[in-house]
């Protein structure tokens, strides 16, 4: 059995898990995606947009942009992304995964990058740690979506790593 590098496998899991939750959202009544509710985020669309924009920014950083540049690019997209339908989100996530997987296939996962976070200061980290941050960040916020769906009387879907391994 051929196993990809663990960090790439975790990114593949992240892509799969986002796809599972997006497909669940597509099956629900259309108004649920943008519905305003009292939660950590004001709507499921804002949480999913946050996952997308964070992925977008971190992969800009991995490709060599400063955190300021990456955050500025991500913030410019925010309003447009937050207004998209769930079907449009599925497409832009798939496009982002393809771009990111192509980038990761050419990078040394242990290459050190320096991140100058305006909130936390300088951090020397590796590309692999940055990818793991993206994956765990996405898992955390998919949990937010599951909770929000339950608050609105709908079920979520399992999208944990173990299920991903069985699905392959």
C-alpha positions in Angstrom: 0.0 0.0 0.0 1.4 3.4 -1.0 1.2 6.0 1.7 1.7 9.7 0.9 3.8 11.8 3.2 1.8 12.2 6.5 1.4 16.0 6.1 0.1 15.6 2.6 -2.2 12.9 3.8 -3.5 15.3 6.5 -4.1 18.0 3.9 -6.0 15.4 1.8 -8.1 14.6 4.9 -8.8 18.3 5.3 -9.9 18.6 1.7 -12.1 15.5 2.1 -13.7 16.7 5.4 -14.5 20.1 4.0 -16.1 18.4 1.0 -18.2 16.1 3.3 -19.6 19.1 5.2 -20.2 21.1 2.0 -22.1 18.2 0.5 -24.2 18.0 3.7 -24.9 21.7 3.5 -26.0 21.3 -0.2 -28.6 18.7 0.9 -30.1 21.0 3.5 -32.8 23.7 2.8 -31.0 26.5 1.0 -31.8 29.2 3.6 -29.8 27.4 6.3 -26.5 28.3 4.8 -26.8 32.1 5.2 -29.3 32.1 8.1 -28.3 34.4 11.0 -28.1 32.7 14.4 -26.7 33.4 17.8 -23.3 31.5 17.9 -19.6 32.2 17.7 -20.2 33.1 14.1 -23.4 34.7 12.9 -24.0 32.1 10.1 -22.7 28.9 8.7 -21.7 30.8 5.6 -19.4 33.0 7.7 -17.7 30.0 9.3 -17.2 28.2 6.0 -15.9 31.5 4.5 -13.5 31.8 7.4 -12.1 28.3 6.8 -11.6 29.1 3.1 -10.0 32.5 3.7 -7.7 31.1 6.3 -6.6 28.3 4.0 -6.1 30.9 1.3 -4.0 33.1 3.5 -1.8 30.3 4.9 -1.0 28.9 1.5 0.0 32.4 0.4 2.3 32.5 3.3 3.7 29.0 2.4 4.3 30.3 -1.1 6.4 33.2 0.2 4.1 36.1 0.9 4.3 37.9 4.2 1.4 37.4 6.7 0.4 41.1 6.1 0.2 40.5 2.4 -1.6 37.2 2.8 -4.1 38.7 5.2 -4.7 41.7 2.9 -5.4 39.4 0.0 -7.7 37.3 2.1 -9.6 40.3 3.5 -10.1 41.7 0.0 -11.9 38.4 -0.9 -14.0 38.3 2.3 -17.2 40.1 1.2 -17.3 38.3 -2.1 -16.7 34.8 -0.5 -19.3 35.4 2.3 -22.0 36.1 -0.3 -21.4 33.0 -2.4 -23.9 30.1 -2.4 -22.9 26.8 -1.0 -22.6 25.4 -4.6 -20.2 28.2 -5.5 -18.2 27.5 -2.3 -17.8 23.9 -3.3 -16.2 25.0 -6.6 -13.8 27.6 -5.1 -12.7 25.1 -2.4 -12.0 22.5 -5.1 -10.0 25.1 -7.0 -8.1 26.1 -3.9 -7.3 22.4 -3.1 -5.9 21.9 -6.6 -3.7 25.0 -6.3 -2.5 24.1 -2.8 -1.8 20.5 -3.6 0.3 21.6 -6.6 2.2 24.0 -4.4 2.8 21.3 -1.7 4.1 18.8 -4.3 7.0 21.1 -5.1 7.9 22.2 -1.5 10.2 20.8 1.0 7.8 20.1 3.9 10.6 20.9 6.5 11.6 24.2 4.9 11.5 26.9 7.6 9.4 30.0 7.1 9.2 33.0 9.3 5.7 34.3 10.0 5.3 37.8 11.3 1.9 37.7 12.9 0.6 41.2 13.8 -1.1 39.7 16.9 1.5 37.3 18.1 4.9 38.4 16.7 7.5 36.4 14.9 7.3 32.6 14.5 9.8 30.3 12.9 7.9 27.3 11.7 8.0 24.7 9.0 5.7 24.3 6.0 4.6 21.0 7.5 3.6 22.7 10.8 1.8 25.4 8.8 -0.2 22.8 6.9 -1.1 21.0 10.2 -2.3 24.4 11.5 -4.6 24.7 8.5 -5.9 21.2 9.1 -6.6 21.6 12.8 -8.1 25.0 12.2 -10.5 23.5 9.7 -11.4 20.7 12.1 -12.2 23.1 14.9 -14.5 25.2 12.7 -16.2 22.3 11.1 -17.1 21.4 14.7 -18.6 24.9 14.9 -20.7 24.2 11.8 -21.9 20.9 13.3 -23.0 22.7 16.5 -24.8 25.5 14.5 -26.6 22.9 12.4 -27.9 21.1 15.5 -29.0 24.5 16.9 -31.1 24.9 13.8 -32.6 21.4 14.1 -30.5 19.7 11.5 -27.9 17.0 11.8 -24.3 17.3 10.7 -22.2 14.5 9.2 -19.2 12.6 10.6 -16.0 13.9 9.0 -13.3 12.7 11.3 -9.9 11.3 10.3 -10.8 7.7 11.0 -13.8 7.8 8.7 -11.6 9.4 6.0 -9.2 6.4 6.3 -12.1 4.0 5.8 -13.5 6.1 2.8 -10.3 5.8 0.8 
